[in-house]
């Protein structure tokens, strides 16, 4: 695992954007795995700036997203469909048909799971997969458990995750309790995995990720140790407990 420690969130976002730019520049049709949440927001802003400066081109890019809440309409400001459009897709020249985000429609969940696994098989190995890490070590919405899903599935969110995500909602009660999430096998199906972590709340998870010496389903991010090309870009606050 390559570790890049940055002074603050802004520097972290710029460093991460350079990693993405380098990967995209190698391919005519780059395949990108994308994440949502607060960690990659700055990264997307930097990529938009690069696009506006003609330093990067998304015309032939194809993207797949990690997850989506169950029971939230795509037009809902709290949905990950809305997040991606607002923070990234509406500001670059990507083709709409090349954007793939799982559906969280409650009345067709089995179909949504099947369709997204088929879509992932069609897109194939991504050139880069962007990840965040939860305070409890979850990646995508793969929560700590005795068993982890290999492929896309419907997952129950833990109380810790619901509480952590409540900052995006008016009330904690409004946070969905289920999500559709890419599984561990598909997360790892990328040439490069770029994982971002920012802020003191991520210190314990970052320490475990860096210093952990075993695979542990109760800490899903430990599965990244199986991959041979992981780049961890973090700020000093998130790095604070490492070595202590």
C-alpha positions as CSV (number, residue, x, y, z in Angstrom):
1,X,0.0,0.0,0.0
2,X,1.3,3.4,-1.0
3,X,0.5,6.1,1.6
4,X,0.4,9.8,0.9
5,X,0.0,12.0,3.9
6,X,-1.2,15.5,3.1
7,X,-1.4,18.6,5.3
8,X,-5.1,19.2,5.0
9,X,-8.2,18.2,3.0
10,X,-7.5,20.6,0.2
11,X,-4.1,19.1,-0.4
12,X,-5.5,15.6,-0.1
13,X,-8.0,16.4,-2.8
14,X,-5.4,17.8,-5.2
15,X,-3.1,14.8,-4.7
16,X,-5.9,12.4,-5.3
17,X,-7.0,14.3,-8.4
18,X,-3.4,13.9,-9.8
19,X,-3.6,10.1,-9.2
20,X,-6.9,10.0,-11.2
21,X,-5.6,12.2,-13.9
22,X,-2.5,10.0,-14.4
23,X,-4.7,6.9,-14.7
24,X,-7.2,8.5,-17.1
25,X,-4.3,9.8,-19.3
26,X,-3.2,6.2,-20.1
27,X,-6.4,5.0,-21.7
28,X,-8.6,6.0,-24.7
29,X,-11.7,4.7,-22.8
30,X,-10.9,4.9,-19.1
31,X,-13.1,3.0,-16.7
32,X,-13.7,4.7,-13.4
33,X,-15.2,3.4,-10.2
34,X,-16.7,6.3,-8.2
35,X,-17.6,6.9,-4.6
36,X,-19.8,9.4,-2.8
37,X,-19.8,11.1,0.6
38,X,-17.7,14.0,1.9
39,X,-14.3,12.5,1.3
40,X,-14.3,12.6,-2.5
41,X,-16.1,16.0,-2.9
42,X,-12.9,17.9,-3.0
43,X,-11.5,15.4,-5.5
44,X,-14.4,15.9,-7.8
45,X,-14.0,19.7,-7.6
46,X,-10.3,19.3,-8.6
47,X,-11.2,17.0,-11.5
48,X,-13.8,19.6,-12.7
49,X,-11.1,22.3,-12.6
50,X,-8.8,20.1,-14.7
51,X,-11.6,19.5,-17.2
52,X,-12.3,23.2,-17.5
53,X,-8.6,23.9,-18.1
54,X,-8.5,21.2,-20.8
55,X,-6.1,19.1,-18.8
56,X,-8.4,16.1,-18.7
57,X,-11.2,14.7,-20.9
58,X,-14.1,12.5,-19.9
59,X,-15.8,12.1,-23.3
60,X,-14.9,8.4,-23.6
61,X,-14.9,7.6,-19.9
62,X,-17.3,5.0,-18.4
63,X,-18.2,5.0,-14.7
64,X,-19.7,2.7,-12.2
65,X,-20.7,3.8,-8.7
66,X,-20.4,1.9,-5.5
67,X,-23.8,2.2,-4.0
68,X,-27.2,3.9,-3.5
69,X,-29.7,4.2,-0.7
70,X,-32.8,2.0,-0.8
71,X,-36.1,3.8,-1.0
72,X,-34.8,7.2,-2.1
73,X,-35.8,8.6,-5.5
74,X,-32.9,9.5,-7.8
75,X,-34.1,13.2,-7.8
76,X,-33.9,13.4,-4.0
77,X,-31.1,15.6,-3.0
78,X,-29.9,12.9,-0.5
79,X,-29.6,10.3,-3.2
80,X,-26.3,9.3,-4.7
81,X,-27.6,9.8,-8.2
82,X,-28.3,13.4,-7.3
83,X,-24.9,13.8,-5.5
84,X,-23.0,12.6,-8.6
85,X,-24.9,14.8,-11.0
86,X,-24.5,17.9,-8.8
87,X,-20.8,17.4,-7.8
88,X,-19.4,15.9,-11.0
89,X,-21.4,14.6,-14.0
90,X,-23.2,17.9,-14.8
91,X,-19.9,19.7,-14.9
92,X,-17.9,17.5,-17.3
93,X,-18.4,16.1,-20.8
94,X,-19.2,12.5,-20.0
95,X,-21.8,10.7,-22.0
96,X,-25.0,9.9,-20.0
97,X,-25.1,6.4,-21.4
98,X,-21.7,5.7,-19.9
99,X,-22.8,6.5,-16.3
100,X,-23.9,3.5,-14.2
101,X,-25.3,3.9,-10.7
102,X,-27.3,1.1,-9.0
103,X,-31.0,1.6,-8.5
104,X,-32.5,1.7,-5.0
105,X,-36.1,1.4,-6.1
106,X,-37.8,-0.6,-3.3
107,X,-40.2,-2.5,-5.6
108,X,-37.5,-4.0,-7.8
109,X,-34.6,-4.7,-5.6
110,X,-33.9,-8.2,-6.8
111,X,-33.9,-7.0,-10.4
112,X,-31.7,-4.0,-9.5
113,X,-29.1,-6.4,-7.9
114,X,-29.1,-8.7,-10.9
115,X,-28.9,-5.8,-13.4
116,X,-26.0,-4.1,-11.6
117,X,-24.0,-7.3,-11.4
118,X,-24.6,-7.7,-15.1
119,X,-23.5,-4.1,-15.8
120,X,-20.3,-4.6,-13.7
121,X,-19.5,-7.7,-15.7
122,X,-20.1,-5.8,-18.9
123,X,-17.8,-2.9,-17.9
124,X,-15.2,-5.2,-16.6
125,X,-12.0,-4.4,-14.7
126,X,-11.9,-0.7,-13.8
127,X,-8.7,1.3,-14.4
128,X,-9.2,3.0,-11.0
129,X,-11.6,2.6,-8.1
130,X,-12.2,5.5,-5.7
131,X,-13.1,4.6,-2.2
132,X,-13.7,6.2,1.2
133,X,-13.6,4.4,4.5
134,X,-16.2,4.5,7.2
135,X,-15.4,5.1,10.8
136,X,-16.2,1.4,11.4
137,X,-14.0,0.3,8.5
138,X,-16.8,-0.2,5.9
139,X,-16.0,0.2,2.3
140,X,-19.0,1.1,0.0
141,X,-21.8,-0.1,2.2
142,X,-20.1,-3.4,3.1
143,X,-20.6,-3.2,6.9
144,X,-18.7,-5.2,9.6
145,X,-20.2,-8.7,9.7
146,X,-19.3,-12.4,10.0
147,X,-19.6,-12.7,6.2
148,X,-19.0,-10.2,3.4
149,X,-20.8,-10.2,0.1
150,X,-18.7,-10.8,-3.0
151,X,-21.2,-9.2,-5.5
152,X,-23.8,-6.5,-5.4
153,X,-26.4,-7.0,-2.7
154,X,-28.9,-5.3,-0.4
155,X,-27.3,-4.5,2.9
156,X,-28.6,-3.4,6.3
157,X,-26.8,-0.3,7.6
158,X,-25.4,-0.4,11.1
159,X,-26.4,2.1,13.7
160,X,-22.9,3.7,13.5
161,X,-23.2,4.3,9.8
162,X,-26.7,5.7,10.1
163,X,-25.5,8.0,12.8
164,X,-22.5,9.1,10.7
165,X,-24.6,9.7,7.7
166,X,-27.2,11.7,9.6
167,X,-25.2,14.9,9.1
168,X,-26.5,14.9,5.5
169,X,-30.2,14.7,6.6
170,X,-32.5,16.9,8.7
171,X,-33.0,14.1,11.2
172,X,-31.3,10.8,12.0
173,X,-34.7,9.1,11.5
174,X,-34.7,10.2,7.9
175,X,-31.5,8.2,7.1
176,X,-32.4,5.1,5.1
177,X,-31.6,1.8,6.9
178,X,-30.8,-0.2,3.8
179,X,-28.6,0.3,0.7
180,X,-27.7,-1.5,-2.5
181,X,-23.9,-1.9,-2.6
182,X,-21.2,-3.3,-4.7
183,X,-19.5,-6.3,-3.1
184,X,-15.9,-6.9,-2.1
185,X,-15.0,-8.9,-5.2
186,X,-16.1,-6.2,-7.6
187,X,-14.5,-3.4,-5.5
188,X,-11.2,-5.2,-5.8
189,X,-11.7,-5.6,-9.6
190,X,-9.6,-2.5,-10.5
191,X,-6.1,-1.9,-11.6
192,X,-5.6,0.9,-9.0
193,X,-7.6,1.5,-5.8
194,X,-7.5,5.0,-4.5
195,X,-8.8,5.4,-1.0
196,X,-9.3,8.7,0.7
197,X,-9.6,9.5,4.4
198,X,-9.9,12.9,6.1
199,X,-10.5,14.2,9.6
200,X,-9.9,13.0,13.2
201,X,-13.0,10.8,13.1
202,X,-11.2,8.5,10.7
203,X,-8.1,8.1,12.8
204,X,-9.0,4.7,14.3
205,X,-10.0,3.3,10.9
206,X,-6.9,4.6,9.2
207,X,-4.7,3.2,12.0
208,X,-6.3,-0.3,11.7
209,X,-6.0,-0.2,7.9
210,X,-2.3,0.7,7.9
211,X,-1.2,-1.3,10.9
212,X,-3.6,-4.3,10.8
213,X,-1.9,-7.6,10.0
214,X,-4.9,-9.8,9.2
215,X,-8.1,-10.0,7.0
216,X,-11.1,-9.4,9.2
217,X,-14.7,-9.3,8.1
218,X,-15.4,-7.1,11.1
219,X,-13.2,-4.6,9.4
220,X,-14.1,-4.8,5.7
221,X,-11.4,-2.3,4.6
222,X,-8.8,-5.0,5.6
223,X,-9.8,-6.8,2.4
224,X,-7.8,-4.1,0.5
225,X,-4.6,-5.9,1.6
226,X,-5.4,-8.5,-0.9
227,X,-4.9,-5.9,-3.7
228,X,-1.4,-5.1,-4.9
229,X,-2.0,-1.5,-6.0
230,X,-3.7,0.5,-3.3
231,X,-3.0,4.2,-2.9
232,X,-4.1,5.7,0.4
233,X,-4.3,9.5,0.4
234,X,-5.1,11.1,3.8
235,X,-4.7,14.3,5.7
236,X,-2.7,14.7,8.9
237,X,-5.8,14.6,11.1
238,X,-6.8,11.2,9.8
239,X,-3.2,10.0,10.1
240,X,-2.9,11.1,13.7
241,X,-3.0,7.7,15.5
242,X,-0.6,5.8,13.2
243,X,2.4,4.6,15.1
244,X,0.9,5.4,18.5
